C-alpha cells in the first residue's frame, strides 16, 4: 500500500517478525511522525496487531491493539480470581470493545475506556489508578471533602489489590472475543479462571455495527425488484 513500508532488517524485532511503518500525525501537537506496526501471536489465543506512535517533536506516545482475523460469532467473558502476587504478572489483552469489572471495588469500566491495552494485570490496575488521579473533582483544594474521603478509601483498596495485598476478582467481557488473560497452567485449564462464550444481543451487534453487515451471498449483485418481477412474468 502507498505510504506503508517495511522497515530495515535492523528494525525487525528479536524474533525476526516484520515491522511495518506508515505516516501518522501526533494527536497532541499535530506534527508528522511514523507509526510502527507489527503482528504477533498470543499463545493459546490469536494473532494481534500492535501499533505504536512516538512523536519526534513533543514526545507524546500512544499505542493501539487490534485483533487479527475475522470477527468472532460469539462474545467471551473471562473471570479470574487473583489470589497471589504472581497472578498480577499475568499478561492481559484488553481490546477497545471490552469492559472491565472488579466487583470487590464496585468498579466497572465500559467498553472503550482506556482503549486497547496489552499489559499485565498489575499494569492495567496502575493505568486505571493513573486515570483516576487526573479527575479534578476529587483532587486538589476545591474537591468536596466527602468525595475526597470516598476517593481516598477507593484508591487505598485499589492500591492493596495492585500490590498483591488482598485477593480480588477481575472480569473481562468482550462481545467480539478479542480480549484475553494469560493462563499460567496452559494448555491445561486454569483452576482460578472461568471462560464463558455467549451469543451477542441485537443491541450489542447494533452498537458494533454488525447488524448491517451482509454475511451471505457476499459479492453477489443484488437483484433489482422490478427486474425480478419481470423474470417471474416471463417464466409464467
PAFI-61931 format. One line per 8 residues: number of its first residue (from 1); for each residue x, y, z of N, C-alpha, C, O. Coordinates in steps of 0.1 Angstrom, whole numbers, plus 5000, padded with zeros to 4 digits. Each point is the difference from the previous one (the first is absolute). Example, Ala and Ser with C-alpha at 12.3 -4.5 7.8 and 13.67 -1.06 7.14 Angstrom:
2
1) 5132,4943,5078,4991,5012,5000,5009,5012,5000,5010,5000,5007  4986,5011,4986,5009,5011,5000,4992,5011,5008,5005,5011,5001
***
This chain:
236
1) 5008,4988,5000,4992,5012,5000,5009,5012,5000,5011,5000,5005  4984,5011,4989,5007,5012,4999,5002,5006,5014,4990,5001,5008  5022,5004,4995,5002,5005,5013,5004,4990,5011,5004,5004,5011  4995,4984,4986,5003,4989,5010,5013,4993,4995,5000,4996,4988  5010,5003,5021,5012,4993,4995,5005,4991,5011,4997,5001,5012  5011,4989,4984,5007,4991,5009,5012,5007,5005,5008,5005,4992  4994,4995,5021,5013,5006,5006,5012,4991,4996,4998,4989,4996  5013,5017,5006,5013,4993,4997,5001,4988,5010,4993,5000,5010
9) 5015,4990,4986,5001,4988,5008,5005,5004,5014,4996,4992,5010  5011,5019,4992,5005,5003,5013,4988,5004,5009,5002,4999,5012  4987,5005,4982,4988,5004,5008,4991,4988,5003,4990,5002,5007  5013,4987,4987,4991,4988,5003,5003,4996,5015,5010,5003,5006  4980,4991,5000,5001,4996,5014,5009,4988,5002,5004,4994,4990  4999,5002,5022,5009,4990,5003,4996,4986,4994,5008,4992,4998  4979,5007,5000,4995,4987,4995,4999,5000,4985,4995,4990,4994  5010,5021,4999,5000,5001,4986,4987,5003,4994,4998,4999,4988
17) 4992,5006,5020,4987,5004,4995,5001,5013,4993,5008,5009,5004  4985,4992,4985,5001,5012,4991,4993,5012,5007,4989,4999,5004  5019,5012,4996,4994,5012,5006,4997,5010,4988,5009,5003,4992  4979,5001,5007,4995,5009,4990,4999,5014,5006,4999,5002,5012  5002,5008,4979,4998,5014,5004,4992,5008,4990,5001,4997,4988  4992,5013,5016,4992,5008,4991,4999,5014,5007,5001,5001,5012  4997,5009,4980,4999,5014,5005,4988,5002,5010,4989,4994,4998  5013,5014,5012,4990,5002,5010,5001,5015,5005,5010,5006,4997
25) 4980,4999,5010,5000,5013,5005,4998,5000,5015,4991,4993,5005  5016,5015,5002,4999,5000,5015,4987,5007,5003,4997,5010,4995  4996,4983,5014,4987,5006,5005,5001,5011,5010,4990,5007,5003  5022,4996,5001,5002,5010,5010,5005,5013,4993,4995,5011,5002  5016,4988,4990,5006,5012,4994,4998,5000,4985,5004,5010,4993  4990,4979,5001,4997,4999,4986,5013,5000,4991,4999,5002,4988  5012,4994,5018,5012,4999,4992,5000,4986,4993,4993,4991,5004  5014,5009,4984,5000,4987,4993,5010,4991,5006,5010,5004,5006
33) 4986,4983,4994,5009,4990,5006,4998,4987,4993,4995,4999,4989  5009,4990,5018,4999,4987,4994,4994,4990,5009,5004,4999,5012  4986,4993,4983,4994,4990,5008,5007,4987,4997,5001,4996,4989  5003,4997,5022,5006,4987,4998,4990,4989,5003,4991,5001,5009  5008,4989,4982,4990,4989,5001,5007,4987,4999,5009,4997,4992  4987,4993,5016,5005,4987,5000,4989,4990,5004,4991,5003,5008  5009,4985,4985,4990,4990,5004,5007,4989,5008,5011,4997,4998  4982,4999,5013,5006,4990,5009,4989,4990,5004,4988,5003,5000
41) 5016,4986,5004,4991,4989,5005,5000,5000,5015,5011,4999,5006  4977,5000,5000,4999,4998,5014,4998,4985,5002,4990,4994,4995  5018,4999,5013,4999,4985,5001,4986,4997,5005,4994,5006,5009  5000,4983,4985,4987,4995,5004,4989,5010,4998,4989,4998,5006  5013,5012,4985,4989,5009,4998,4999,5003,4985,4995,4992,4992  5011,5020,5004,4999,5003,4985,5011,5010,4997,5008,5004,5008  4992,5000,4979,5009,5010,4995,4995,5014,5003,4988,5002,4998  5021,5007,5006,4996,5014,5002,5009,5009,4992,5011,4996,4997
49) 4985,5017,5001,5008,5010,4994,5003,5011,5011,4991,5005,5006  5022,4998,4995,5004,5010,5010,5004,5012,4992,5009,4999,4990  4986,5013,5013,5004,5012,4993,5005,5010,5011,4993,5002,5010  5018,5005,4987,5005,5010,5010,5004,5012,4992,5006,5000,4989  4992,5012,5018,5004,5013,4994,5008,5007,5011,4996,5002,5011  5016,5003,4985,5008,5009,5009,5003,5013,4992,5007,5000,4991  4987,5011,5014,5002,5013,4993,5014,5005,5002,5005,5001,5011  5002,5002,4977,5013,5005,5001,5001,5014,5005,5011,5005,5003
57) 4978,5002,4997,5000,5014,5004,4997,5002,5015,5008,5006,5007  4981,4989,4998,4996,5002,5014,5002,4988,5009,4999,5001,5012  5004,4988,4982,5003,4988,5008,4988,4992,5004,5001,4990,5007  4987,5014,4988,4988,4993,5004,5000,4986,4994,5004,4997,4989  4992,4993,5019,5000,4986,4996,4986,4994,5001,4992,5004,5009  5005,4988,4982,4987,4993,5001,5002,4986,4993,5008,4998,4992  4983,4992,5013,5000,4987,4993,4986,4995,4999,4991,5004,5007  5007,4988,4983,4987,4995,4997,5001,4985,4997,5009,4995,4994
65) 4981,4997,5011,4999,4986,4998,4988,4996,4991,4989,5005,5002  5014,4987,4988,4989,4995,4991,5001,4985,4999,5011,4995,4999  4978,4998,5002,5001,4986,4998,5000,4996,4985,4993,5007,4992  5014,4983,5005,5000,4996,4986,4989,4989,4997,4995,4995,5010  5003,5003,4978,4990,4989,4996,4986,5006,5000,4997,5012,5001  4993,4979,4996,4986,5003,4999,4994,5003,5013,5005,4996,5011  4983,5011,4989,4993,5003,5012,4993,4987,5005,4994,4992,4993  5008,5005,5020,4994,4988,5006,4985,5000,5000,4994,5011,5001
73) 5000,4978,4998,4986,4998,5000,4994,5003,5014,4988,5003,5001  5020,4995,5009,4995,5001,5014,5009,5010,5008,5011,5003,4997  4983,5001,5014,5007,5008,5010,5008,4991,5009,4997,4988,5001  5012,5018,5007,5008,4992,5009,5002,5007,5013,5004,5012,5001  4993,4981,5010,5001,5006,5014,5010,4992,5008,4998,4988,5001  5012,5019,5004,5011,4993,5007,4999,5005,5015,5001,5012,5002  4997,4979,5007,5000,5004,5014,5012,4993,5007,5002,4988,5000  5007,5020,5006,5012,4995,5006,5000,5004,5015,4998,5012,5004
81) 5005,4978,5005,5002,5003,5014,5015,5002,5002,5007,4990,4999  4997,5022,5005,5014,5003,5003,5002,4997,5015,4994,5006,5008  5015,4984,4995,5002,4996,5014,5015,5002,5004,5003,4999,5012  5006,5002,4979,5014,5001,5003,5007,5012,4993,4994,5004,4989  5017,5001,5016,5007,5011,4992,5004,4996,4986,5000,5008,4991  5003,4979,5007,5003,4995,4987,4989,5002,4990,5003,5002,4988  4985,4998,5016,4989,5001,4991,5000,5014,4994,4995,5002,4989  5010,5008,5018,5001,5014,4995,5009,5001,4988,4999,5010,4993
89) 5010,4981,5005,5009,5000,4989,4995,4994,4987,5006,4999,4990  4982,4995,5011,4993,4994,4988,4998,5011,4989,4997,5011,5003  5006,4985,4985,4998,5009,4989,4984,5001,4998,4993,4991,5002  5003,5021,4994,4986,5002,4997,4999,5009,4987,5006,5010,4999  4986,4985,4992,4997,5007,4988,4985,5005,5001,4991,4993,5001  5008,5020,5000,4987,5007,5001,4997,5007,4987,5007,5010,4998  4984,4986,4994,4997,5007,4988,4991,5012,5003,4995,5001,5011  5003,5008,4979,4993,5012,5003,4985,4997,5001,4992,5008,5004
97) 5003,4980,4993,4986,4996,5001,4997,4993,5014,4989,4997,5002  5021,5001,5006,4999,4992,5012,4996,5009,5012,5005,5012,5001  4987,4983,5008,4998,5007,5013,5008,4993,5011,5003,4988,4998  5000,5019,5012,5007,4994,5011,4992,5003,5013,4995,5011,5002  5005,4979,5007,4993,5001,5013,5008,4994,5011,5006,4989,4998  4995,5018,5013,5005,4994,5013,4989,5001,5010,4998,5011,5006  4995,4979,4996,4988,5000,5009,5003,5005,5014,4992,5007,5006  5019,4989,5000,5004,5004,5013,5001,5015,5002,4998,5005,5011
105) 5005,5002,4978,5001,5015,5000,4988,5007,4995,4999,5012,5000  4991,4980,4995,4989,5005,4993,5005,5009,4988,4994,5010,4997  5016,4985,4997,5007,5007,4989,4995,4994,4987,5002,4988,4998  4993,5020,4993,4996,4996,4986,5005,5010,4990,4997,5012,5001  5011,4983,4990,5005,5008,4988,4992,4996,4988,5001,4988,4996  4992,5021,4998,4992,4997,4988,5010,4997,4988,5012,5004,5000  4983,4989,4990,5008,4998,4988,5004,5014,4994,4993,5009,5000  5019,4991,4995,5006,5012,4995,5009,5007,5010,5009,5008,4996
113) 4989,4990,5017,5008,5007,5011,5014,4994,4999,5002,4988,5000  5008,5021,5000,5014,4997,4999,5004,4995,4986,5012,4998,4998  4979,5000,4993,5003,4995,4987,5005,4986,5000,4997,4992,5009  5011,5004,4981,5006,4987,5000,5013,5000,5008,5008,5009,4998  4994,4980,5010,5012,4999,5008,5006,4986,5000,4992,4990,5001  5021,5009,4998,5007,4987,5002,5010,5002,5011,5010,5006,4997  4987,4989,5015,5008,5003,5011,4999,4988,5010,4996,4989,4996  5007,5014,5017,4998,4990,5010,4988,5004,5008,4995,5011,4999
121) 5000,4980,5010,4989,5004,5009,5004,5011,5009,4992,5010,5002  5020,4990,5003,5005,5011,5008,5001,5013,4992,4996,5011,5005  5008,4987,4983,5001,5012,4991,4987,5006,4997,4998,5013,5000  4992,4979,4998,4986,5005,4998,4995,5007,5012,4994,5011,4998  5008,4984,5014,4995,5007,5012,5008,5013,5002,4994,5010,5004  5018,4990,4992,5008,5013,5001,4995,5010,4991,4998,5012,5003  4998,4984,4984,4994,5009,4991,4987,5006,5004,4997,5011,4998  4995,4980,5008,4987,5005,5006,5002,5010,5011,4993,5010,5000
129) 5017,4987,5008,5003,5010,5011,5005,5013,4995,4996,5011,5005  5012,4988,4985,5006,5013,4994,4989,5008,4994,5000,5012,5001  4990,4982,4992,4989,5007,4994,4991,5006,5011,4996,5012,4998  5002,4981,5013,4992,5006,5011,5007,5012,5006,4993,5009,5005  5020,4990,4996,5008,5011,5006,4998,5013,4992,5002,5011,5006  4994,4988,4982,4999,5012,4992,4986,5007,5002,4998,5011,4995  4993,4983,5012,4987,5005,5003,5001,5013,5009,5003,4999,5011  4993,5013,4983,5002,5012,5008,4989,5001,5011,5002,5008,5010
137) 4987,4984,4990,4990,5001,5009,5003,4993,5014,4993,5003,5010  5017,4989,4990,5004,4994,5012,5014,5002,5004,5005,4995,5010  5002,5014,4983,5013,5004,5003,5001,5015,5002,4992,5008,4995  5018,4997,5013,5002,5014,5001,4992,5006,5012,4992,4993,5006  5010,5020,4996,4993,5007,5011,4985,5002,4998,4993,5001,5009  5003,4999,4978,4986,5002,4997,4991,4988,5001,4988,5001,4999  5018,4987,5004,4993,4988,5000,4991,5000,5012,5003,5004,5011  4985,4990,4988,4991,4998,5011,5006,4990,5010,5004,4990,4996
145) 4995,5014,5017,5007,4992,5010,4994,4985,5000,5007,4991,5002  4980,5008,4997,4994,4987,5001,5004,4992,4987,5003,4988,5002  4997,5018,4987,5004,4993,4988,5015,4996,5000,5004,4989,4996  5004,5020,5010,5014,4997,5002,5002,4988,5009,5009,4992,4998  4984,5008,5013,5001,4989,5010,4996,4986,4993,5007,4990,5002  4982,5010,4990,4996,4988,4993,5011,4996,4990,5003,4988,4998  5002,5022,4995,5010,4997,4990,5013,4994,5006,5006,4991,4995  4998,5015,5017,5012,4995,5006,4999,4986,5005,5009,4992,4999
153) 4979,5005,5006,4997,4986,5004,5000,4990,4988,5006,4989,5001  4989,5016,4988,5000,4992,4988,5014,4997,4995,5003,4989,4997  5005,5022,5002,5014,4999,4995,5008,4991,5010,5008,4992,4995  4989,5009,5018,5007,4991,5009,4997,4985,4997,5009,4992,5001  4979,5005,4997,4996,4986,4996,5006,4996,4987,5006,4989,4999  4994,5020,4991,5006,4997,4987,5015,4997,5001,5005,4991,4994  5001,5018,5014,5015,4998,5002,5003,4987,5007,5010,4993,4997  4981,5003,5013,5002,4987,5007,4999,4988,4990,5008,4991,5000
161) 4982,5010,4991,4999,4989,4990,5011,5001,4990,5006,4989,4996  4999,5023,5000,5010,5001,4990,5014,4995,5005,5008,4995,4992  4994,5005,5021,5013,4995,5005,4999,4986,5006,5009,4996,5006  4980,4998,4992,4998,4986,5005,4997,4998,5014,5002,4990,5006  4993,5021,5000,4997,5000,5014,4987,4993,5004,4997,4997,5012  4994,5000,4978,4987,4994,5003,4995,4993,4987,5003,5005,4989  4990,4984,5012,4994,4993,4988,4989,5008,4995,4993,5008,5007  5004,4991,4980,4989,5007,4993,4997,4993,4987,5006,4991,4996
169) 4983,5014,4998,4995,4994,4988,5000,5010,4989,4997,5011,5001  5008,4984,4987,5001,5009,4988,4991,4993,4989,5002,4988,4997  4989,5020,4998,4991,4995,4989,5003,5008,4987,4999,5012,5000  5004,4981,4990,5002,5006,4987,4990,4995,4990,5000,4988,4997  4991,5021,4998,4989,4996,4992,5001,5007,4986,5000,5012,4999  5002,4980,4991,5002,5005,4986,4989,4994,4991,5001,4988,4997  4990,5020,4997,4990,4994,4992,5005,4995,4986,4993,4992,4993  5020,5011,5004,5005,4994,4987,5012,4991,5003,5008,4997,4991
177) 4994,4999,5022,5010,4990,5003,5014,5004,4996,5008,4991,4997  4996,5021,5004,5013,5005,4997,5009,5003,5012,5010,5006,4999  4985,4990,5013,5008,5002,5012,5004,4987,5007,4993,4990,4998  5017,5011,5010,5006,4988,5005,5008,5002,5012,5006,5011,5002  4994,4979,5008,5008,5000,5012,5009,4988,4999,4995,4989,4997  5018,5012,5006,5009,4989,4999,4996,4989,5010,4997,5002,5011  5003,4986,4983,4998,4988,5009,5014,4994,5004,5007,4995,4991  4996,5006,5021,5013,4996,5005,5002,4984,5000,5011,4995,5001
185) 4977,4998,4997,5001,4986,5000,4999,4994,4986,4999,4988,4998  5000,5021,4992,4998,4995,4986,5010,4989,4996,5012,5002,5004  4984,4988,4989,4987,4999,4993,4989,4994,5009,4989,4997,4996  5014,5000,5017,4990,4995,5009,4990,5011,5005,5004,5012,4999  4984,4985,5005,4991,5010,5005,5006,5007,5012,5007,4994,5008  4990,5019,4994,5004,5008,5011,4989,4999,5011,4989,5003,4998  5015,4992,5014,4990,4998,5011,4994,5013,5005,4989,5000,5006  5017,5011,4991,4995,5013,5005,4994,5008,4989,4996,5012,5003
193) 5002,4982,4986,4994,5007,4988,4988,4994,4995,5000,4987,4998  4990,5021,4999,4988,4995,4993,4998,5007,4987,5000,5013,5000  4999,4980,4989,4998,5006,4987,4986,4996,4995,4997,4988,4999  4995,5022,4998,4987,4997,4995,4998,5007,4986,5003,5011,4998  4991,4981,4993,4996,5006,4987,4985,5002,5000,4993,4992,5006  5003,5019,4987,4986,5003,5000,4995,5006,4987,5009,5006,4992  4979,4993,5005,4994,5006,4988,4998,5015,5002,4995,5004,5010  5010,5004,4981,4998,5014,5001,4985,5004,4998,4993,4993,4993
201) 5003,5017,5014,4986,5005,4999,4999,5009,4987,5010,5004,4994  4978,4998,5002,4998,5009,4988,5006,5014,5003,5006,5006,4991  4992,4999,5021,5005,5013,5004,5016,5001,4999,5005,5010,4996  5001,4979,5009,5014,4999,4999,5005,5000,4985,5010,5007,4997  4984,4985,4995,5003,5000,4986,4998,5014,4993,5007,5004,4991  4982,5002,5013,4997,5014,4995,5011,5010,5004,5004,5008,4991  5000,4991,5021,5011,5009,5005,5013,4998,4993,5008,5009,4997  4994,4978,4999,5013,4997,4993,4999,5001,4985,5009,4999,4993
209) 4979,5005,5002,4998,5001,4986,4999,4987,4992,5003,5000,4988  4993,4990,5019,5000,4986,4994,4987,4997,4994,4999,4991,4991  4990,5015,5013,4987,4997,4994,4999,5003,4985,4991,4994,4993  5017,5016,5003,4999,5004,4986,5010,4993,4991,5000,5003,4988  5008,4988,5018,5010,4993,4992,4993,4988,4993,4994,4992,5006  5008,5007,4981,4995,4989,4992,5010,4989,5000,5011,5001,4996  4985,4987,5010,5008,4989,5001,4997,4989,4990,5009,4991,4998  4979,5009,4996,4996,4989,4991,4999,5006,4986,4995,5011,4998
217) 5011,4982,4992,5000,5005,4986,5008,5013,4998,4997,5008,4992  5014,4993,5016,5008,5012,4999,5007,5000,4987,5005,4991,4995  4994,5021,4999,5007,5002,4987,4990,4997,4988,5004,5003,4989  4984,4992,5014,4991,4998,4989,4991,5012,4998,4996,5006,5010  5002,4998,4978,4991,5012,4997,4986,4997,5005,4994,4990,4998  5000,5020,5008,4986,4999,5005,4991,5002,4988,5001,5009,4992  4989,4982,5008,4990,5000,4989,4990,5012,5001,4994,5001,5011  5005,5007,4979,4990,5011,5001,4986,4994,5001,4997,4990,4993
225) 4995,5016,5015,4986,4995,5003,4992,5000,4987,4993,4990,4998  5007,5020,4994,4993,5001,4988,5004,4989,4990,4993,4994,4993  5021,5004,5007,5006,4990,4991,4995,4986,5004,4997,4992,4991  5003,5006,5022,4995,4987,5005,4986,4997,4996,4996,4989,4996  4995,5021,5004,4986,4998,4997,4999,4997,4985,4991,4993,4996  5018,5014,4996,4999,4997,4985,5004,4986,4997,4994,4994,4991  5015,5001,5017,5004,4986,4998,4989,4990,5003,4998,4990,4993  4994,5014,5018,4989,4991,5004,4990,5000,4989,4994,4989,4997
233) 5002,5022,4997,4990,5001,4989,5005,4992,4988,4992,4993,4994  5021,5008,5003,5005,4993,4988,4999,4985,5002,4997,4993,4990  5006,5002,5022,5000,4986,5002,4986,4995,5001,4997,4988,4997  4993,5020,5006,4986,4995,5000,4994,5001,4987,4988,4996,4998
***
